[in-house]
Amino acid sequence: MTVIQTHGLTKRYGRVVAVEDLNLSVREGEVYGLLGPNGSGKTTTILMLLGLTEPTSGEARVLGFDPMREPLKVKSRVGYLPDQVGFYGELSAWENLRYTTRLLGLPDKEAEARIEEVLKRMGLWEVRDRKVAAFSRGMRQRLGLAEVLLKRPKVAILDEPTLGLDPEAAREFLDLIKGLKAEGITVLLSSHLLHQVQEVCDRVGLFHKGRLALEGTVAELAHRVLGGQYEILLEGAPGLEGALEAVEGVSRVEASRAATGSSPPGTSAPSSPGSWWNGAPSTP
């Protein structure tokens, strides 16, 4: 079942094309990654899917609803974590979520039960009474995901959720995203970090200058872009070339020294003697 679909979706700001002719299909239960640098159209796409900005042309459907004509139906079923999470700093984590449950119209007992559930799940139960102004970036992101889960969404849209997190906090957050998939929640994840997208996403759409340039699994994209090969730069002692050439799947080994200034095209020379090679899967 397709839960997010666009046809010819386009957004222009004057002469600037933010998103052009986007045809996107996200299946139920998958984690789909929007991968691309800042300014490539990822956030604009998300805003159109949420009904927060109107397309110039084309159409979008989220869970069968038109975000522009039926925004409340979309928002009641979709959780959204923006790249900058906004909470009231003078309120505690509990108070912020209680405010959200009032906006959702939840009865008191159900609201309190849901808040306890999501705070424990995010590892924030022990700090539920701490003012959010004292939270770290990682804690704010987890509180943001807790707020997303309050409405028990069918779809979660996460815009650069690990931005600004240290490596450990980012890994923990990626594990939380995997937990969403395990529950059957469809996740649309926007990021510019390939290694994180590779870790959690079933499929990836590569954005470039407002267009969906490539789409597929990470393995499929690697094969299409690199022909199934990878270029790896290593630093090490001289004389490793023979050992590297003997490794299964290695097609070519080149040695370079920083002193000579020579290095493979498109790479920088290592600061110490090193080797670099093209590696391919065992079945090129």
C-alpha contacts under 8 A as a table, 3 or more apart, distances in Angstrom:
res1	aa1	res2	aa2	distance
1	M	27	R	5.71
1	M	28	E	5.54
2	T	5	Q	6.87
2	T	25	S	6.52
2	T	26	V	5.72
2	T	27	R	4.35
2	T	28	E	5.77
2	T	63	L	7.73
3	V	25	S	7.69
3	V	26	V	5.97
3	V	27	R	5.67
3	V	28	E	5.60
3	V	61	R	7.68
3	V	62	V	5.69
3	V	63	L	4.64
3	V	64	G	6.94
4	I	24	L	7.44
4	I	25	S	5.69
4	I	26	V	5.00
4	I	27	R	7.06
4	I	60	A	7.57
4	I	61	R	5.80
4	I	62	V	4.61
4	I	63	L	6.28
4	I	64	G	7.85
5	Q	23	N	7.28
5	Q	24	L	5.37
5	Q	25	S	4.54
5	Q	26	V	6.47
5	Q	60	A	5.76
5	Q	61	R	5.27
5	Q	62	V	6.61
6	T	9	L	6.00
6	T	22	L	6.52
6	T	23	N	5.05
6	T	24	L	5.06
6	T	25	S	6.72
6	T	58	G	7.50
6	T	59	E	5.69
6	T	60	A	4.27
6	T	61	R	6.32
7	H	21	D	7.23
7	H	22	L	6.22
7	H	23	N	4.70
7	H	24	L	7.04
7	H	58	G	5.68
7	H	59	E	5.46
7	H	60	A	6.52
8	G	20	E	7.31
8	G	21	D	3.97
8	G	22	L	4.96
8	G	23	N	5.65
8	G	57	S	7.10
8	G	58	G	4.53
8	G	59	E	6.69
9	L	19	V	7.19
9	L	20	E	6.46
9	L	21	D	4.99
9	L	22	L	4.69
9	L	23	N	6.76
9	L	55	P	6.68
9	L	56	T	7.79
9	L	57	S	5.91
9	L	58	G	4.10
9	L	59	E	5.56
9	L	60	A	6.93
10	T	17	V	7.80
10	T	18	A	7.61
10	T	19	V	5.03
10	T	20	E	4.46
10	T	21	D	5.22
10	T	22	L	6.52
10	T	55	P	5.81
10	T	56	T	5.57
10	T	57	S	5.21
10	T	58	G	6.01
11	K	17	V	6.20
11	K	18	A	5.57
11	K	19	V	5.03
11	K	20	E	6.53
11	K	44	T	7.78
11	K	54	E	7.70
11	K	55	P	5.02
11	K	56	T	4.80
11	K	57	S	6.92
12	R	15	R	6.67
12	R	16	V	5.59
12	R	17	V	4.41
12	R	18	A	5.65
12	R	19	V	7.02
12	R	55	P	7.91
12	R	56	T	6.14
13	Y	16	V	5.09
13	Y	17	V	6.34
13	Y	18	A	7.10
14	G	17	V	7.82
17	V	20	E	6.51
17	V	210	G	6.80
18	A	39	G	7.75
18	A	40	S	7.27
18	A	41	G	5.36
18	A	44	T	6.89
18	A	209	K	7.39
18	A	210	G	5.15
19	V	22	L	6.86
19	V	40	S	7.92
19	V	41	G	5.36
19	V	44	T	7.07
19	V	45	T	6.92
19	V	209	K	7.68
19	V	210	G	4.09
19	V	211	R	6.09
20	E	210	G	5.57
20	E	211	R	5.47
21	D	58	G	7.42
21	D	211	R	7.02
22	L	211	R	6.49
22	L	212	L	6.39
23	N	212	L	7.81
26	V	30	E	7.34
26	V	32	Y	6.68
27	R	30	E	5.92
27	R	186	T	7.53
28	E	184	G	7.79
28	E	185	I	7.67
28	E	186	T	5.59
29	G	181	K	6.22
29	G	184	G	4.87
29	G	185	I	5.42
29	G	186	T	4.32
29	G	187	V	7.40
30	E	181	K	6.66
30	E	184	G	7.93
30	E	185	I	7.67
30	E	186	T	5.26
30	E	187	V	6.38
30	E	201	C	7.63
30	E	202	D	6.14
30	E	203	R	7.88
31	V	181	K	6.78
31	V	186	T	6.04
31	V	187	V	4.62
31	V	188	L	5.99
31	V	189	L	7.08
31	V	200	V	6.98
31	V	201	C	4.83
31	V	202	D	5.39
31	V	203	R	6.89
32	Y	187	V	6.21
32	Y	188	L	5.01
32	Y	189	L	6.07
32	Y	201	C	5.48
32	Y	202	D	6.02
32	Y	203	R	5.10
32	Y	204	V	5.68
32	Y	205	G	7.59
33	G	188	L	6.00
33	G	189	L	4.72
33	G	190	S	5.75
33	G	191	S	7.18
33	G	197	V	6.13
33	G	201	C	5.79
33	G	202	D	7.87
33	G	203	R	6.32
33	G	204	V	4.55
33	G	205	G	6.09
34	L	42	K	6.32
34	L	188	L	7.32
34	L	189	L	5.97
34	L	190	S	4.57
34	L	191	S	6.24
34	L	204	V	6.07
34	L	205	G	5.11
34	L	206	L	6.29
34	L	207	F	6.90
35	L	42	K	7.65
35	L	190	S	6.15
35	L	191	S	5.28
35	L	192	H	5.36
35	L	193	L	7.33
35	L	194	L	7.11
35	L	197	V	7.38
35	L	204	V	6.70
35	L	205	G	6.01
35	L	206	L	4.92
35	L	207	F	5.95
36	G	40	S	5.97
36	G	42	K	7.30
36	G	191	S	6.71
36	G	192	H	4.91
36	G	206	L	5.87
36	G	207	F	4.94
36	G	208	H	6.42
37	P	40	S	5.72
37	P	191	S	7.96
37	P	192	H	5.18
37	P	207	F	7.82
37	P	208	H	7.72
38	N	41	G	7.80
38	N	42	K	7.97
38	N	192	H	7.15
39	G	42	K	7.49
39	G	209	K	7.24
39	G	210	G	7.86
40	S	207	F	5.80
40	S	208	H	5.27
40	S	209	K	4.68
40	S	210	G	5.00
40	S	211	R	7.63
41	G	44	T	5.30
41	G	45	T	6.11
41	G	207	F	6.93
41	G	208	H	7.73
41	G	209	K	6.83
41	G	210	G	4.63
41	G	211	R	7.46
42	K	45	T	5.21
42	K	46	I	6.45
42	K	190	S	6.48
42	K	207	F	7.17
42	K	210	G	7.82
43	T	46	I	4.99
43	T	47	L	6.21
43	T	159	D	6.96
43	T	190	S	7.58
44	T	47	L	5.08
44	T	48	M	6.32
44	T	53	T	7.83
45	T	48	M	5.25
45	T	49	L	6.32
46	I	49	L	5.05
46	I	50	L	6.30
46	I	157	I	7.62
46	I	159	D	7.95
47	L	50	L	5.14
47	L	51	G	6.19
47	L	52	L	5.00
47	L	53	T	5.61
48	M	51	G	5.04
48	M	52	L	5.87
48	M	53	T	5.13
48	M	54	E	6.07
48	M	55	P	6.37
48	M	60	A	7.79
48	M	67	P	7.30
49	L	52	L	7.68
49	L	60	A	6.53
49	L	61	R	7.45
49	L	62	V	6.87
49	L	67	P	6.00
50	L	53	T	7.84
50	L	67	P	5.70
50	L	68	M	7.97
50	L	71	P	6.98
50	L	74	V	6.92
50	L	75	K	6.99
51	G	54	E	6.63
51	G	67	P	4.42
51	G	68	M	4.80
51	G	71	P	5.69
52	L	68	M	7.89
54	E	68	M	6.79
55	P	58	G	6.83
55	P	59	E	7.54
59	E	66	D	7.84
60	A	66	D	6.16
60	A	67	P	7.02
61	R	64	G	5.24
61	R	65	F	5.17
61	R	66	D	4.98
61	R	67	P	6.69
62	V	65	F	5.21
62	V	66	D	6.60
62	V	67	P	6.87
62	V	74	V	6.67
63	L	74	V	7.45
65	F	69	R	7.99
65	F	70	E	6.21
65	F	73	K	7.13
65	F	74	V	6.50
66	D	69	R	5.40
66	D	70	E	5.46
66	D	71	P	7.18
66	D	74	V	7.82
67	P	70	E	5.30
67	P	71	P	4.66
67	P	74	V	6.13
68	M	71	P	5.65
70	E	73	K	5.57
70	E	74	V	6.59
71	P	74	V	5.11
71	P	75	K	6.07
72	L	75	K	5.03
72	L	76	S	5.98
73	K	76	S	5.33
73	K	77	R	6.64
74	V	77	R	5.44
74	V	78	V	5.95
75	K	78	V	5.11
75	K	79	G	7.07
76	S	79	G	7.91
76	S	151	K	7.26
76	S	153	P	7.57
77	R	151	K	7.42
77	R	152	R	7.68
77	R	153	P	4.93
77	R	154	K	5.71
77	R	155	V	6.74
78	V	153	P	5.14
78	V	154	K	6.11
78	V	155	V	4.82
78	V	156	A	5.73
78	V	157	I	7.28
79	G	148	V	4.68
79	G	149	L	6.97
79	G	151	K	7.26
79	G	153	P	5.64
79	G	154	K	7.94
79	G	155	V	6.24
79	G	156	A	4.64
79	G	157	I	6.12
80	Y	148	V	6.16
80	Y	156	A	5.92
80	Y	157	I	4.85
80	Y	158	L	6.02
80	Y	159	D	7.98
81	L	85	V	6.89
81	L	144	G	6.27
81	L	145	L	6.64
81	L	148	V	6.79
81	L	156	A	7.80
81	L	157	I	6.26
81	L	158	L	4.81
81	L	159	D	6.11
81	L	161	P	7.21
82	P	85	V	5.83
82	P	158	L	6.35
82	P	159	D	5.07
82	P	160	E	7.44
82	P	161	P	7.48
83	D	158	L	7.72
83	D	159	D	5.06
83	D	160	E	5.28
83	D	161	P	6.07
83	D	163	L	7.34
85	V	140	R	7.09
85	V	141	Q	6.91
85	V	144	G	6.35
87	F	96	N	6.73
87	F	132	V	7.22
88	Y	91	L	5.52
88	Y	96	N	6.69
88	Y	132	V	6.98
88	Y	133	A	7.71
89	G	92	S	7.45
89	G	131	K	6.16
89	G	132	V	4.73
89	G	133	A	4.12
89	G	134	A	7.76
90	E	131	K	5.74
90	E	132	V	6.69
90	E	133	A	6.31
91	L	95	E	5.77
91	L	96	N	6.15
91	L	130	R	7.99
91	L	131	K	5.23
91	L	132	V	6.28
91	L	133	A	7.97
92	S	95	E	5.06
92	S	96	N	6.16
92	S	128	R	6.44
92	S	129	D	5.07
92	S	130	R	5.00
92	S	131	K	3.97
92	S	132	V	5.44
93	A	96	N	5.25
93	A	97	L	6.36
93	A	127	V	7.47
93	A	128	R	5.01
93	A	129	D	6.18
93	A	130	R	6.43
93	A	131	K	6.44
93	A	132	V	5.85
93	A	143	L	7.25
94	W	97	L	5.29
94	W	98	R	6.00
94	W	115	I	7.22
94	W	128	R	5.16
94	W	129	D	6.19
95	E	98	R	4.91
95	E	99	Y	6.13
95	E	129	D	7.95
96	N	99	Y	5.19
96	N	100	T	6.52
97	L	100	T	4.93
97	L	101	T	6.28
97	L	115	I	6.63
97	L	147	E	6.35
98	R	101	T	5.09
98	R	102	R	6.39
98	R	111	A	7.13
98	R	112	E	7.58
98	R	115	I	7.34
99	Y	102	R	5.23
99	Y	103	L	6.55
100	T	103	L	5.08
100	T	104	L	6.30
100	T	147	E	7.42
101	T	104	L	4.85
101	T	105	G	6.16
101	T	106	L	5.59
101	T	111	A	5.86
101	T	150	L	7.42
102	R	105	G	4.94
102	R	106	L	6.10
103	L	106	L	7.89
104	L	151	K	7.51
106	L	110	E	6.41
106	L	111	A	5.54
107	P	110	E	5.46
107	P	111	A	5.92
108	D	111	A	5.07
108	D	112	E	6.18
109	K	112	E	5.28
109	K	113	A	6.22
110	E	113	A	5.09
110	E	114	R	6.12
111	A	114	R	5.20
111	A	115	I	6.12
112	E	115	I	5.12
112	E	116	E	6.18
113	A	116	E	5.27
113	A	117	E	6.18
114	R	117	E	4.97
114	R	118	V	6.19
114	R	150	L	6.20
115	I	118	V	5.39
115	I	119	L	6.03
115	I	150	L	6.90
116	E	119	L	5.32
116	E	120	K	6.10
116	E	125	W	7.08
117	E	120	K	5.43
117	E	121	R	6.20
118	V	121	R	4.93
118	V	122	M	6.12
118	V	146	A	5.18
118	V	147	E	7.82
118	V	149	L	6.74
118	V	150	L	6.90
119	L	122	M	5.15
119	L	123	G	6.12
119	L	124	L	4.93
119	L	125	W	4.94
119	L	128	R	7.40
119	L	143	L	7.49
119	L	146	A	6.32
120	K	123	G	5.05
120	K	124	L	5.85
120	K	125	W	4.87
121	R	124	L	7.62
121	R	146	A	7.94
122	M	125	W	7.81
122	M	142	R	5.86
122	M	143	L	7.18
122	M	145	L	7.83
122	M	146	A	6.50
122	M	176	L	7.95
123	G	126	E	7.60
124	L	127	V	5.41
124	L	128	R	6.11
124	L	139	M	7.72
124	L	142	R	7.94
124	L	143	L	7.55
125	W	128	R	5.14
126	E	129	D	7.90
127	V	130	R	5.27
130	R	134	A	7.25
131	K	134	A	5.80
131	K	135	F	7.34
132	V	135	F	5.08
132	V	140	R	7.37
135	F	138	G	7.87
135	F	139	M	5.63
135	F	140	R	6.08
136	S	139	M	5.16
136	S	140	R	6.24
137	R	140	R	5.14
137	R	141	Q	6.29
137	R	164	G	7.23
137	R	165	L	6.68
138	G	141	Q	5.12
138	G	142	R	6.31
138	G	165	L	5.95
138	G	169	A	6.09
138	G	170	A	7.94
139	M	142	R	5.09
139	M	143	L	6.12
140	R	143	L	4.95
140	R	144	G	6.05
141	Q	144	G	4.87
141	Q	145	L	6.28
141	Q	161	P	6.94
141	Q	162	T	7.94
142	R	145	L	5.04
142	R	146	A	6.16
142	R	173	F	7.42
143	L	146	A	4.86
143	L	147	E	6.25
144	G	147	E	5.08
144	G	148	V	6.37
145	L	148	V	4.89
145	L	149	L	6.29
146	A	149	L	5.13
146	A	150	L	6.36
147	E	150	L	5.18
147	E	151	K	7.68
148	V	151	K	6.45
148	V	152	R	7.51
148	V	153	P	7.35
148	V	156	A	7.29
149	L	152	R	4.98
149	L	153	P	6.42
150	L	153	P	7.95
153	P	156	A	6.56
153	P	185	I	7.21
154	K	184	G	7.95
154	K	185	I	5.33
154	K	186	T	6.40
155	V	185	I	5.63
155	V	186	T	4.70
155	V	187	V	5.82
155	V	188	L	7.64
156	A	185	I	6.92
156	A	186	T	6.23
156	A	187	V	4.84
156	A	188	L	6.30
157	I	187	V	5.87
157	I	188	L	4.74
157	I	189	L	6.07
158	L	161	P	5.84
158	L	187	V	7.44
158	L	188	L	6.21
158	L	189	L	4.93
158	L	190	S	6.19
159	D	189	L	6.15
159	D	190	S	4.78
159	D	191	S	6.88
160	E	163	L	5.49
160	E	189	L	7.26
160	E	190	S	5.29
160	E	191	S	4.85
160	E	192	H	7.58
161	P	190	S	7.81
161	P	191	S	7.72
162	T	165	L	5.45
162	T	170	A	5.41
162	T	173	F	7.07
165	L	168	E	7.93
165	L	169	A	5.76
165	L	170	A	5.54
166	D	169	A	5.37
166	D	170	A	6.05
167	P	170	A	5.04
167	P	171	R	6.19
168	E	171	R	5.17
168	E	172	E	6.31
169	A	172	E	5.08
169	A	173	F	6.19
170	A	173	F	5.06
170	A	174	L	6.20
171	R	174	L	5.09
171	R	175	D	6.32
172	E	175	D	5.13
172	E	176	L	6.51
173	F	176	L	5.00
173	F	177	I	6.46
174	L	177	I	5.01
174	L	178	K	6.36
174	L	196	Q	7.57
174	L	200	V	6.84
175	D	178	K	5.02
175	D	179	G	6.36
176	L	179	G	4.94
176	L	180	L	6.56
177	I	180	L	5.10
177	I	181	K	6.67
177	I	187	V	7.89
177	I	200	V	7.41
178	K	181	K	5.20
178	K	182	A	6.35
178	K	200	V	6.45
179	G	182	A	4.97
179	G	183	E	6.47
180	L	183	E	5.21
180	L	184	G	6.64
180	L	185	I	5.41
180	L	186	T	7.67
180	L	187	V	7.53
181	K	184	G	5.05
181	K	185	I	5.24
181	K	186	T	6.47
181	K	187	V	7.11
182	A	185	I	7.44
189	L	197	V	7.97
191	S	194	L	7.65
191	S	197	V	6.99
193	L	196	Q	5.65
193	L	197	V	6.43
194	L	197	V	5.12
194	L	198	Q	5.95
195	H	198	Q	5.02
195	H	199	E	6.28
196	Q	199	E	5.12
196	Q	200	V	6.66
197	V	200	V	5.64
197	V	201	C	5.49
197	V	204	V	7.62
198	Q	201	C	5.85
198	Q	218	V	6.08
201	C	204	V	6.70
201	C	217	T	7.98
202	D	217	T	6.14
202	D	218	V	7.93
203	R	215	E	7.27
203	R	216	G	5.23
203	R	217	T	4.35
203	R	218	V	6.71
204	V	215	E	5.63
204	V	216	G	5.50
204	V	217	T	5.84
204	V	218	V	6.58
205	G	212	L	6.32
205	G	213	A	7.49
205	G	214	L	5.88
205	G	215	E	4.41
205	G	216	G	6.74
206	L	212	L	5.77
206	L	213	A	5.61
206	L	214	L	5.10
206	L	215	E	6.13
207	F	210	G	6.32
207	F	211	R	5.54
207	F	212	L	4.69
207	F	213	A	5.69
207	F	214	L	7.42
208	H	211	R	5.36
208	H	212	L	6.49
208	H	213	A	6.08
212	L	215	E	7.36
214	L	221	L	7.29
215	E	221	L	7.06
216	G	219	A	7.98
216	G	220	E	5.79
216	G	221	L	6.02
217	T	220	E	5.08
217	T	221	L	6.23
218	V	221	L	5.14
218	V	222	A	6.11
219	A	222	A	5.12
219	A	223	H	6.25
220	E	223	H	5.19
220	E	224	R	6.22
221	L	224	R	5.03
221	L	225	V	5.98
222	A	225	V	5.26
222	A	226	L	5.52
222	A	227	G	6.99
222	A	228	G	6.08
222	A	229	Q	7.76
223	H	226	L	5.35
223	H	227	G	4.46
223	H	228	G	4.00
223	H	229	Q	7.16
224	R	227	G	5.45
224	R	228	G	7.20
225	V	228	G	7.83
226	L	229	Q	5.33
226	L	230	Y	6.71
228	G	280	A	6.00
228	G	281	P	6.65
228	G	284	P	6.13
229	Q	278	N	6.56
229	Q	279	G	5.58
229	Q	280	A	4.22
229	Q	281	P	6.85
229	Q	284	P	7.54
230	Y	278	N	5.63
230	Y	279	G	5.07
230	Y	280	A	6.04
231	E	276	W	7.47
231	E	277	W	5.99
231	E	278	N	4.55
231	E	279	G	6.13
232	I	276	W	5.74
232	I	277	W	5.64
232	I	278	N	6.31
232	I	279	G	7.09
233	L	274	G	7.91
233	L	275	S	6.51
233	L	276	W	4.46
233	L	277	W	6.77
234	L	270	P	7.79
234	L	274	G	5.72
234	L	275	S	5.28
234	L	276	W	5.54
235	E	270	P	6.31
235	E	271	S	7.94
235	E	272	S	6.46
235	E	273	P	6.30
235	E	274	G	4.07
235	E	275	S	6.16
236	G	240	L	7.72
236	G	272	S	7.29
236	G	273	P	6.04
236	G	274	G	4.73
236	G	275	S	6.91
237	A	240	L	6.86
237	A	273	P	6.12
237	A	274	G	6.35
238	P	241	E	7.86
238	P	273	P	6.33
238	P	274	G	6.64
238	P	275	S	7.91
239	G	242	G	7.05
240	L	243	A	5.42
240	L	244	L	6.21
240	L	275	S	7.27
241	E	244	L	5.17
241	E	245	E	6.10
241	E	253	V	6.36
241	E	254	E	7.44
241	E	255	A	7.13
241	E	275	S	6.97
242	G	245	E	5.16
242	G	246	A	6.42
243	A	246	A	5.26
243	A	247	V	6.87
244	L	247	V	5.36
244	L	250	V	7.32
244	L	253	V	7.08
244	L	277	W	7.96
245	E	248	E	7.97
245	E	250	V	6.08
245	E	251	S	7.40
245	E	252	R	6.94
245	E	253	V	6.31
246	A	250	V	7.50
247	V	250	V	5.84
248	E	282	S	6.50
249	G	279	G	5.82
249	G	280	A	4.87
249	G	281	P	5.46
249	G	282	S	4.81
249	G	283	T	7.64
249	G	284	P	7.71
250	V	253	V	7.61
250	V	277	W	7.08
250	V	278	N	6.00
250	V	279	G	4.34
250	V	280	A	5.82
251	S	277	W	7.53
251	S	278	N	5.77
251	S	279	G	6.02
251	S	280	A	6.82
252	R	277	W	5.48
252	R	278	N	5.34
252	R	279	G	7.45
253	V	275	S	7.20
253	V	276	W	5.91
253	V	277	W	4.22
253	V	278	N	6.60
254	E	275	S	6.09
254	E	276	W	5.48
254	E	277	W	5.95
255	A	274	G	6.36
255	A	275	S	4.52
255	A	276	W	6.20
256	S	260	T	7.48
256	S	262	S	5.94
256	S	263	S	5.83
256	S	269	A	7.21
256	S	273	P	6.74
256	S	274	G	6.13
256	S	275	S	6.21
256	S	276	W	7.80
257	R	260	T	5.53
257	R	261	G	6.77
257	R	262	S	6.64
257	R	263	S	7.69
257	R	269	A	6.97
257	R	270	P	7.17
257	R	272	S	6.78
257	R	273	P	4.86
257	R	274	G	6.43
258	A	261	G	5.17
258	A	262	S	6.86
258	A	263	S	7.97
258	A	269	A	5.40
258	A	270	P	5.78
258	A	271	S	5.73
258	A	272	S	6.11
258	A	273	P	6.49
261	G	269	A	6.68
262	S	269	A	6.63
263	S	267	T	6.41
263	S	268	S	6.19
263	S	269	A	5.05
264	P	267	T	5.67
264	P	268	S	7.58
264	P	269	A	7.86
270	P	273	P	6.75
270	P	274	G	6.41
280	A	283	T	7.68
280	A	284	P	6.00
281	P	284	P	5.51
